[in-house]
Amino acid sequence: MIDRPSPNFNARLLPVSMIVLHYTGMPTAAAALDRLADPAAEVSAHYVVAEDGVVVRMVDEANRAWHAGKSWWRGITDVNSASVGIEIVNPGHEFGYRPFPEPQMAAVEALVGDIARRYAVAPGNVVGHSDIAPARKDDPGELFDWPRLARAGLADRVPAPRTDPEWSDAGFIAALGRYGYDVTDPAATTVAFQRHFRPRDIGGTIDAECRAIALGLLRPDL
């Protein structure tokens, strides 16, 4: 681990109960690190994970990094106070989005696992930036390997196939709200859900598969 301190932090107001994953969304890792350390930018993260697996620590976990912005998850509005933020180097959709390489994913898995164990973070509270801010963000995006984290017990699994509950579209959106999403923008929330749980089709159409996945997330006992 490499230390590159950022001045962009303040005091936490809540205990850590979440881990939020982002991509850097900049052309290079160097550009992302410079921005996250720039006082004028007023953004930061606790960690940055490079494509070769090197982890850069920028803000001490005891402090509140500025990575989530206006966001909401399971009733928490000050997500920065309640979370550890991890930026994953990737140019993102604007600069040539690409798969996350194996050394990087291995490092992300190890880092998330360590943080989750120390703070007893529930798998359902390991989320992407698009999950907590669906109307504003689309990272870490549909190429991120959520199934890998789920297999390690670090994120919620996509439920096994089950019967379509045949909810109305409004019923499906209500289900996403019960799971944890901000549903004030239903279309954006549907796409965010698909990026995380059904990434092969993120067109925003609410279909039988989406409804069945949502049911499984809410009722894993069925």
N, C-alpha and C positions, 0 to 999 in steps of 0.2 A: 504494500500500500504506500502511496505517495501522498504527502501533505502539500496542499496548495491553499492556504487559508483565504477565505472570502470575507470581506467586511460586512457582507449583507446578511445580517441576522438580528434577531432580538430575542426577548425572553418568551419561553413557552407559557401558555395559559392553561393547557390541558395535558394530561398524561398521554404518552404515545400509545395509540391503539390501531394505527394504520401504517401501511407502506404504500407509497405512490410511485409508480414507474412512469418515466417519461422517455422520449427520445430527444436528443439535443436539437435536431432540426436545423443544423447549420452545416455549411460546406465542409468544415474540417473540425477535428477535435480541438486543435489549438484555438480556433475562433470561439468555440463554445466555452472553453476554459477561461479565455480572456473576458468574455461577456459575463460569466458567472462570478468573476472576481472584480468586476468593474463597479465601483460605488454608484456611478451614474445610471447603470442599468437597473439597479434595485431588484435583481433576481439572484437566486442562488439555489444550491442543492446541498444536501449533506454529502453525497457521493456522486462521482462520475465514473462510469465503467467504459473503458476504451475497447476498441474492437479486438485488440490482442489480449484482453483480459486484465490489464492493469487497472487497479482501482485507485482513484484520486479522492482523497478526503478533503472537503472544502469547508464544512461547517460541523462543529462538534454536535453530536446527537443531543446533548443537553440543551441546545439552543434551537430556536425556531427559524428554520431556513425559509426562503421566500420562493417557493416553487409552484404552489398550487393555484395562486390567484383566487378569483371569485369562484368558489366551488362548493359542493354539497355532497355528503355521503351519509346515509343512515342518520339523518338529523344533525350531523355535525356541519357547521358553517365555517368554522375556523379550522380548516383542514391542515393548514400549515402548523398550527399548534399541536395537532393530534397525530402528526405523521412524521415519518422519515422519508425524505425525498431522494430518489435515485434517478439521475440522468444517464441514459445509455447512448453512447455515441452512435449516431446514424443521421445521415443528411435529411431524412424525412421526406415527406411527400413533395415538398417544394424544391428540393435540391437533388433528387434521385434516390428515392426510397429503395432500400434493398434489404435482403434477409440479414438477420443478426448472426454473425459467425459463431462457431462452436466455442472458441476460447472465451468469447464475450458472454455467451449464454451460461457457460460453466461458472464464470465469475459472478454473474447475476444470481444464479441459483445459490451459490455459496453465501453471498452477501445477504440475500433475502432470508435464507435459512438461519443465519446467525442472528440477524435483527429480530426475526419472528420469534425465535426461541427466547431471546433475552427479554422481550416485552410481551410475550404470550399473545402475539397478533393472530387473530383468527384468519383462516384462509380466505374467507369472504371479505376481509378488510385489506387484502393485498390487491390493489386495483391499479388501473391505468389512468393517466390524466384525462383521457376521453370519458372514462366512467364517472369521474367526479365533476367534469365540466363539459357535458356532451354538446352543448350549443357552441362551444368555443374551440374545442381541441379534438384532435384525432390521433394522438400518440398514446402509447407506443405503436399503435396501428395493427393492421390485420396480419402482418408478417411476424409479429412477435410470438414467441413460442410459449403461449400460456399453458398448453398441455404438458410441457416439460415441468413447469412449476407445480401444476396440479398433481402430476405423478409423484412428485416429491412431498406432497401434502402441504404445499405452500400457497396454493390458490384453489378456488373452487373448481371441481371437475365439471366438464360437460356431462350432464346426466345421461344414463343409458336410455336408449329409445323407449318411448312410452306412448300411450294413446293421446291423441290430440284432444285437449279439453274443450275445444271449439268455443273459446271465448270470443266475444266481439273485440274489435280493435281497441275499444275503450277499456274492456276488461283486461286485455293484454298489457296495456300501458299501466293500468292500476297494479297489475302483478309486478311490473318492473319497479314501480314505486314502493311496493311492499318489500321487494328484495333489497332496495337501497338507493335506487337512482333518483335523481331530480327529474321529474317528468313534466316540467313546465313547457318544454319544447318536445312534444311526442315524437316527431319525425327524427330529430337529432338523437334523442335517447334510444330509439329503435336501432339506428345505425351504430351507436356506441355499443349497445348490447351485442349486435352482430359482429362487430370487430373483435370483441372479446370471446364470444361463445359460439359463433358460426361464421368464421372469417372467410370461408370460400364464397359467400354471397352476402355482400354488405349493401345491397341495393335499397334497403329500407322497407321492403315489402314484408308485412306481417303475415306469416304463413303457418301451416300446421307444425312445421319443425320448430319455428321460433316459440310457438305457444307451448309445445311439449317440453322444450328446454326450460322455459320459464317455470312451468309447473314443477319440473324436477328440481330446480334450484330452491323453490319454496317448500316443496314436500319431498325431500329425499327419502322419506320413509315409505312412500307409496310404491 
